[in-house]
Amino acid sequence: MSVVISRSTAELTPSEAARIRTLLDGAFEGRFTDALWGQALGGVHFFVEEDGVPISHASVVPRVLAVRDREINTGYVEAVGTRHSDRRQGLARSVLAAARRHIEDTYELGALHSVLPTFYEHLGWERWRGPTFVRTDSGLERTRTDDGCIHIWRVEAGAAVDLDDPISCEWRPGFVW
C-alpha cells in the first residue's frame, strides 16, 4: 500500500515543488503548462513518492462554485498525474482518496474538470449535466466546451445540488474550469 503525503503549497520545499512539477510535465507529456501549474498551487498537495521522487499527485485548491444563485465553498481538484511506468497500480486512486477526505473535512463540495469521465465516475464522482458558465466582471459567460467535463463529489452540505442546474466558476487566468 502506498503512503500518501500531504502538504500545503506553503509547506512544500522548493525541491519538492520542483520534483512534483517534473512529475506532472512527464505525466502530461509536455502539455502541463505554467498556467496549469499555477492553478494547482494555493491549496493542499497529495502525492506518493518512490525513493524521494513523486510518482503520483493531485492537489485541492479552494474555489467558489455557484449552482443557480447558491455559492458553494468548493475543494477543486487539480493536477492529477502519475508517472507513466507506475500507472494502473492504484496510485491515482490513493491520492484522490486522500484529496476526497480533505474535501469532506474542509469544503461543502468537491469538483474537478476532466476529459476522462469514466475514471472519475468509477471512483464515485458525478458528472455535471447542466450548462457551465464562468463569472466575469460583465456577468455570466457560457463555457460550452466544458459541458460534460465537470464532476462533483457530494459532501453533506452540498448534497442537495441538482446535476441539471447551471453551474459557474469564478474567472481565473488560464483555464477557467
Secondary structure, 3 states (H helix, E strand, C coil): CCCCEEEEHHHCCHHHHHHHHHHHHHHCCCCCCHHHHHHHCCCEEEEEEECCEEEEEEEEEEEEEEECCEEEEEEEEEEEEECHHHCCCCHHHHHHHHHHHHHHHHCCEEEEECCCHHHHHHCCCEECCCCEEEEECCEEEECHHHCCCEEEEECHHHCCCCCCCCEEEECCCCCCC
